[in-house]
C-alpha cells in the first residue's frame, strides 16, 4: 500500500499541473530541508509585486528578503495576524522600519494564512509559518506553485478581500503611544 500512495500522489500532481497551465510544483519539508532558504530564494526573485499573508514573522532571513524586495522596487504588501501587535521589537517592526506598512487582519479569530503571491504568477503556501521555529523545531511544509496565473489570481483576490477588512499596524502603535503619553 505504501508504494501506491506516492505513485497516485505523483499522478494526481502531474494531472493537476497539466490542468493548471503546466505549473511547476516544488515542495519543501522540515525537518530535513532548508525551507527558509527555499522561501527567500523565491522572494529574491520577485520583480514587480509581492503580496504576503503571514501569521507571525520571526525568521530574520525571510523578513530581510521581504525588505530587500521593497528596496529593489518591488511593490510589497503584507497582512499579518494581530499576534504581531506587541510592545517588543518584532518582524512587523522590522518591516515598518524598512518602509513596509503591514495590515492587521483582526476580523477573524486567527489570520492563519501563510501565503506569498509573487509577480502575479507564483504562489508559496503551506503550513510553514515564517518563523525560526518552523525551520528549526517543527514538522512543516511549503509548496511553491510556479507559473499558474489563475491560481495566483485566486490567492491575490483573497489577499485583497482580507486587506479590505484589515487595519494598519500603525493603529496599534499610535494607540500604544497615546496610552503611554496619558500616564
C-alpha positions as CSV (number, residue, x, y, z in Angstrom):
1,X,0.0,0.0,0.0
2,X,2.8,2.4,0.7
3,X,4.1,2.3,-2.9
4,X,0.7,3.1,-4.3
5,X,0.4,6.4,-2.4
6,X,3.5,8.1,-3.9
7,X,2.5,7.0,-7.5
8,X,-1.1,8.1,-7.0
9,X,0.0,11.4,-5.5
10,X,2.5,11.9,-8.2
11,X,0.0,11.1,-10.9
12,X,-2.5,13.5,-9.3
13,X,0.0,16.3,-9.1
14,X,1.0,15.7,-12.7
15,X,-2.6,15.9,-13.8
16,X,-3.3,19.0,-11.7
17,X,-0.2,20.6,-13.0
18,X,-1.3,19.9,-16.6
19,X,-4.7,21.4,-15.8
20,X,-3.1,24.4,-14.2
21,X,-1.3,25.7,-17.3
22,X,1.7,23.5,-16.9
23,X,2.5,24.9,-13.5
24,X,5.7,23.8,-11.8
25,X,5.2,22.4,-8.3
26,X,8.1,22.3,-5.8
27,X,7.6,21.1,-2.2
28,X,9.9,21.7,0.8
29,X,9.6,19.9,4.2
30,X,11.0,20.4,7.7
31,X,12.8,18.9,9.4
32,X,15.3,17.9,6.8
33,X,15.2,20.6,4.2
34,X,16.1,24.3,4.3
35,X,12.6,25.8,3.7
36,X,13.7,29.2,4.9
37,X,16.2,29.4,2.0
38,X,13.6,27.9,-0.3
39,X,11.2,30.8,0.5
40,X,13.9,33.6,0.5
41,X,15.2,32.5,-3.0
42,X,11.7,33.0,-4.4
43,X,11.3,36.4,-2.6
44,X,14.7,37.4,-4.0
45,X,13.4,36.6,-7.5
46,X,10.4,38.9,-7.2
47,X,10.4,41.7,-9.8
48,X,7.2,43.6,-9.6
49,X,4.9,42.6,-6.7
50,X,4.9,40.6,-3.5
51,X,1.7,40.0,-1.6
52,X,2.3,38.4,1.8
53,X,-0.1,36.9,4.3
54,X,1.6,35.6,7.4
55,X,0.6,34.6,10.9
56,X,3.9,35.6,12.6
57,X,7.4,36.7,11.5
58,X,10.4,35.6,13.5
59,X,12.5,34.4,10.6
60,X,15.1,37.1,10.1
61,X,16.2,35.8,6.7
62,X,12.6,35.9,5.4
63,X,11.7,39.3,6.8
64,X,15.0,40.6,5.4
65,X,14.3,39.2,2.0
66,X,10.9,41.0,2.0
67,X,12.7,44.2,2.8
68,X,15.3,43.6,0.1
69,X,12.4,43.2,-2.4
70,X,11.0,46.5,-1.3
71,X,14.4,48.1,-1.7
72,X,14.8,47.0,-5.2
73,X,11.5,48.5,-6.3
74,X,9.1,45.5,-5.8
75,X,5.6,46.6,-4.6
76,X,5.4,44.8,-1.2
77,X,2.2,44.5,0.7
78,X,1.8,42.5,3.9
79,X,-1.1,41.3,6.0
80,X,-0.4,39.8,9.5
81,X,-2.4,38.4,12.4
82,X,-2.9,40.5,15.5
83,X,-0.3,38.5,17.4
84,X,2.2,40.8,15.7
85,X,1.0,43.7,17.7
86,X,3.5,43.6,20.5
87,X,5.5,46.1,22.5
88,X,8.7,44.4,21.8
89,X,10.6,44.5,18.5
90,X,9.2,42.0,16.0
91,X,9.4,41.1,12.4
92,X,6.5,43.6,11.9
93,X,8.6,46.3,13.4
94,X,11.4,45.4,11.0
95,X,9.0,45.8,8.1
96,X,7.8,49.2,9.3
97,X,11.4,50.3,9.8
98,X,12.0,49.4,6.1
99,X,9.1,51.3,4.7
100,X,6.5,48.5,4.6
101,X,3.2,49.2,6.3
102,X,1.7,45.9,7.4
103,X,-2.0,45.5,7.8
104,X,-3.5,43.5,10.7
105,X,-6.3,41.1,9.8
106,X,-8.3,41.2,13.1
107,X,-11.8,40.4,11.8
108,X,-11.2,36.7,12.4
109,X,-10.1,34.7,15.4
110,X,-6.8,33.9,13.8
111,X,-5.4,35.1,10.5
112,X,-3.5,31.9,9.9
113,X,-2.6,32.2,6.2
114,X,0.9,31.6,5.2
115,X,0.9,32.7,1.6
116,X,3.0,34.8,-0.8
117,X,2.0,35.7,-4.3
118,X,4.9,36.7,-6.4
119,X,4.6,38.8,-9.6
120,X,1.0,37.6,-10.2
121,X,2.1,34.2,-11.3
122,X,3.8,32.2,-8.4
123,X,2.3,31.1,-5.1
124,X,4.1,30.0,-1.9
125,X,1.7,28.3,0.6
126,X,1.6,25.6,3.2
127,X,1.8,25.1,6.9
128,X,5.2,26.8,7.2
129,X,5.0,29.9,9.4
130,X,7.6,32.5,8.5
131,X,9.4,31.7,11.8
132,X,12.6,30.3,13.1
133,X,10.6,27.5,14.9
134,X,9.1,26.4,11.6
135,X,12.6,25.8,10.2
136,X,14.3,24.5,13.4
137,X,11.8,22.7,15.5
138,X,8.6,21.9,13.6
139,X,7.4,19.5,11.0
140,X,6.2,21.8,8.3
141,X,5.6,22.0,4.6
142,X,5.9,24.7,1.9
143,X,4.6,24.3,-1.6
144,X,5.7,26.6,-4.5
145,X,3.4,26.7,-7.4
146,X,5.2,28.4,-10.2
147,X,3.7,29.8,-13.4
148,X,0.0,29.3,-12.6
149,X,-1.6,32.7,-13.1
150,X,-5.1,31.5,-12.4
151,X,-4.1,30.2,-9.0
152,X,-2.0,33.3,-8.3
153,X,-5.1,35.4,-9.2
154,X,-7.3,33.4,-6.8
155,X,-4.7,33.9,-3.9
156,X,-4.3,37.6,-4.8
157,X,-8.1,38.1,-4.8
158,X,-8.2,36.5,-1.3
159,X,-5.3,38.8,-0.2
160,X,-7.3,41.8,-1.4
161,X,-10.5,40.7,0.3
162,X,-8.6,40.3,3.6
163,X,-6.8,43.6,3.1
164,X,-10.1,45.4,2.7
165,X,-11.2,44.2,6.1
166,X,-7.8,44.8,7.8
167,X,-6.4,47.8,9.6
168,X,-3.0,49.3,9.6
169,X,-0.5,48.1,12.2
170,X,0.2,51.7,12.8
171,X,-3.2,52.0,14.6
172,X,-1.9,49.7,17.3
173,X,1.4,51.6,17.5
174,X,-0.3,55.0,17.7
175,X,-2.8,53.8,20.3
176,X,0.1,52.4,22.4
177,X,2.0,55.8,22.2
178,X,-1.2,57.6,23.2
179,X,-1.7,55.3,26.2
180,X,1.9,55.8,27.3
181,X,1.6,59.6,27.0
182,X,-1.6,59.6,29.0
183,X,0.1,58.0,32.0
